[in-house]
Amino acid sequence: MSVQRGDGAAPRRVRKEPDERRDQILACARELFSRRPYTTVSSTEIAAAAGVSRGLLNHYFGTKRELYLAAVSQMMSVPPIPVPPFVPGVSVAERIDQSLDGWLELLQRNRETWITALDLTASGGDADLDRILEEARDRAVDHMTEVVGLTPLSREHPEIRAAFRGYSAMAEATTREWLKSGRLSRDQVRLLLRQVLLHLIEDVVPELVETEPARPAEKSAEPPAEAPAGPPPG
């Protein structure tokens, strides 16, 4: 970027900070990858769009593959909605309403980015993309358990986190039905997510916690006694 001087001298180039330059490259990569398949976008094209050299792009991200993964990870990292504070007289259902409304509004404002991120991670079979999706779901679980006040319990019971991960996958699928295919409206998505989450925390989680998973029997130090000879079971 250059700044025109008032004395008629040559424009003075303003050097961007490293973080700002990196963000600029990443934003251009996101834009290109959201519009075209990965294989048709070259590092040279990304560098040109960002106004940097190919060498500088490689300096920040290494390879096109690493830049691609960074772009997808950023697209999946929708800024979290602040967790509503626990206030006397405010029910869990009201906290869920506040959180859902904020999240759906955020997705609607970032519709193209969210759809692209879901499309890129939907096919499966790519270990790196699978990892990015798993990390995104873990962040979603952390947020949801905090909203409903189950964070301490979820740390003791991994089955609770597993159930919330399933809910997170459903949230991804239903928002896709809303934002991409139009088969659901925003109000319908809100209704589905709200009612399922309430059922999960009010009815399912108590049963999950009460039902201890079966543990394998400990091996005895003594060798087992030989079974008496006899006919095979029939």
C-alpha positions in Angstrom: 0.0 0.0 0.0 1.3 3.5 -0.8 0.5 6.9 0.5 0.6 10.0 -1.8 2.7 12.8 -0.4 1.5 16.4 -0.8 4.9 17.8 -1.9 4.7 15.9 -5.2 7.4 13.4 -4.3 7.1 9.7 -5.0 4.5 7.9 -3.0 5.8 6.4 0.3 5.2 2.7 0.7 3.7 1.7 4.0 4.8 -1.6 5.4 2.1 -3.9 6.8 2.7 -5.7 10.1 3.3 -9.4 9.7 0.0 -10.4 11.3 -1.9 -7.9 9.0 -0.1 -9.3 5.9 -0.8 -12.9 6.9 -4.5 -12.0 7.5 -4.6 -10.4 4.1 -3.3 -13.5 2.4 -5.6 -15.7 4.3 -8.7 -13.6 3.4 -7.8 -13.8 -0.3 -7.3 -17.5 -0.1 -10.6 -17.9 1.6 -12.3 -16.0 -1.1 -10.7 -18.0 -3.9 -11.3 -21.4 -2.2 -14.9 -20.5 -1.5 -15.6 -19.9 -5.2 -13.5 -22.6 -6.9 -12.2 -26.1 -6.2 -8.9 -26.4 -4.4 -7.0 -27.9 -7.4 -7.9 -25.0 -9.7 -6.5 -22.3 -7.4 -2.7 -21.8 -7.6 -0.4 -20.2 -5.0 0.6 -17.7 -7.6 -3.0 -16.6 -8.1 -3.5 -16.2 -4.3 -0.3 -14.2 -4.0 -1.3 -11.9 -6.8 -4.8 -11.4 -5.3 -3.2 -10.5 -1.9 -0.6 -8.2 -3.6 2.4 -10.2 -2.2 5.1 -12.3 -3.7 4.9 -16.0 -4.0 8.0 -16.2 -1.7 6.2 -14.2 1.0 3.1 -16.4 0.8 5.4 -19.5 1.3 7.1 -17.7 4.1 3.8 -17.4 6.1 2.1 -20.6 5.1 4.7 -23.0 3.6 2.6 -24.8 1.0 -0.7 -24.3 -0.8 -2.0 -27.2 1.2 -1.1 -25.6 4.5 -2.7 -22.3 3.4 -5.8 -24.2 2.3 -6.1 -25.9 5.7 -5.6 -22.6 7.5 -8.4 -21.0 5.4 -10.8 -23.9 6.1 -10.0 -23.8 9.8 -10.7 -20.0 9.9 -14.0 -20.5 8.0 -15.1 -23.1 10.6 -14.2 -20.8 13.5 -17.3 -18.8 13.6 -16.8 -16.3 16.5 -18.4 -17.7 19.6 -21.5 -16.0 21.0 -20.9 -14.7 24.5 -22.3 -17.0 27.1 -25.2 -15.4 28.9 -24.4 -14.9 32.6 -26.3 -16.9 35.1 -28.8 -14.4 36.5 -31.4 -15.2 39.2 -34.8 -15.7 37.6 -33.4 -16.5 34.1 -34.1 -20.1 33.2 -31.9 -22.4 31.2 -34.4 -22.3 28.4 -34.0 -18.5 28.2 -30.3 -18.8 28.1 -30.6 -21.3 25.3 -32.9 -18.9 23.4 -30.3 -16.0 23.8 -27.5 -18.2 22.6 -29.4 -19.7 19.7 -30.7 -16.4 18.4 -27.2 -14.9 18.5 -25.6 -17.9 16.7 -28.3 -18.0 14.0 -27.9 -14.3 13.4 -24.2 -14.7 13.1 -24.5 -17.6 10.6 -27.0 -15.6 8.5 -24.5 -12.7 8.3 -21.7 -15.1 7.3 -23.9 -17.3 5.1 -21.4 -18.0 2.2 -18.5 -18.6 4.5 -20.4 -21.1 6.7 -21.8 -23.0 3.7 -18.4 -23.2 2.1 -16.8 -24.5 5.3 -19.5 -27.2 5.6 -19.1 -28.2 2.0 -15.3 -28.5 2.3 -15.5 -30.7 5.4 -18.6 -32.7 4.4 -17.0 -35.3 2.1 -14.8 -37.0 4.8 -11.8 -39.2 4.0 -9.3 -36.3 4.5 -7.6 -36.6 7.9 -6.6 -33.0 8.1 -10.1 -31.7 7.2 -11.6 -34.3 9.6 -9.4 -32.9 12.4 -10.5 -29.3 11.7 -14.2 -30.4 11.8 -13.5 -32.3 15.1 -11.9 -29.3 16.6 -14.8 -27.1 15.6 -17.3 -29.5 17.2 -15.2 -29.6 20.4 -15.4 -25.8 20.6 -19.2 -26.0 20.0 -19.6 -28.5 22.8 -17.5 -26.4 25.2 -19.8 -23.5 24.4 -23.1 -25.4 24.7 -22.2 -27.1 28.0 -21.3 -23.8 29.4 -24.6 -22.2 28.3 -26.6 -24.9 30.0 -24.4 -25.2 33.0 -23.1 -28.8 32.4 -19.4 -28.1 32.0 -18.3 -29.7 35.3 -20.5 -32.7 34.8 -19.4 -33.2 31.2 -15.8 -33.4 32.3 -16.6 -36.3 34.5 -18.8 -38.1 32.0 -17.4 -38.3 28.4 -20.8 -39.7 27.3 -22.3 -36.3 27.8 -19.7 -34.7 25.5 -20.4 -37.4 23.0 -24.1 -36.7 23.1 -23.4 -32.9 22.6 -21.1 -33.7 19.7 -24.0 -35.5 18.0 -26.2 -32.5 18.7 -23.5 -30.3 17.1 -23.5 -32.4 13.9 -27.3 -32.0 13.8 -26.9 -28.3 14.2 -24.5 -28.2 11.2 -26.9 -30.3 9.1 -30.0 -28.2 9.9 -28.3 -24.9 9.3 -27.2 -26.3 5.9 -30.8 -27.2 5.1 -31.7 -23.6 5.9 -28.9 -21.6 4.4 -28.1 -23.7 1.3 -31.1 -25.7 0.3 -33.9 -23.6 1.7 -35.8 -26.7 2.9 -36.0 -25.2 6.4 -36.6 -21.6 7.5 -34.6 -19.9 10.2 -37.6 -20.2 12.6 -37.8 -23.9 11.9 -34.1 -24.5 12.6 -34.4 -22.5 15.8 -37.4 -24.7 16.9 -35.6 -27.9 16.1 -32.4 -26.9 17.8 -34.1 -25.5 20.9 -36.4 -28.5 21.5 -33.8 -31.1 20.9 -31.3 -29.4 23.2 -33.9 -29.0 26.0 -34.8 -32.7 25.6 -31.2 -33.6 25.7 -30.4 -31.8 28.9 -33.7 -32.5 30.7 -34.3 -36.2 29.8 -31.3 -37.8 28.0 -28.4 -36.5 30.1 -29.8 -37.7 33.5 -30.2 -41.2 32.0 -26.8 -41.2 30.5 -25.2 -40.3 33.8 -27.3 -42.8 35.8 -26.4 -45.7 33.4 -22.8 -46.6 34.1 -21.1 -48.2 31.1 -20.2 -51.9 31.4 -16.6 -52.4 32.4 -14.6 -55.4 31.3 -14.1 -58.1 34.0 -10.7 -58.0 35.7 -8.5 -61.0 34.9 -8.0 -63.3 37.9 -4.5 -64.0 39.1 -5.4 -67.7 39.3 -5.7 -69.7 36.1 -9.3 -70.7 35.4 -10.4 -74.2 36.3 -10.8 -76.6 33.5 -14.3 -77.1 32.4 -15.6 -80.6 32.9 -15.6 -82.9 29.9 -19.0 -83.3 28.3 -21.0 -82.9 25.2 -20.7 -79.6 23.3 -23.6 -77.3 23.9 -26.4 -77.8 21.5 
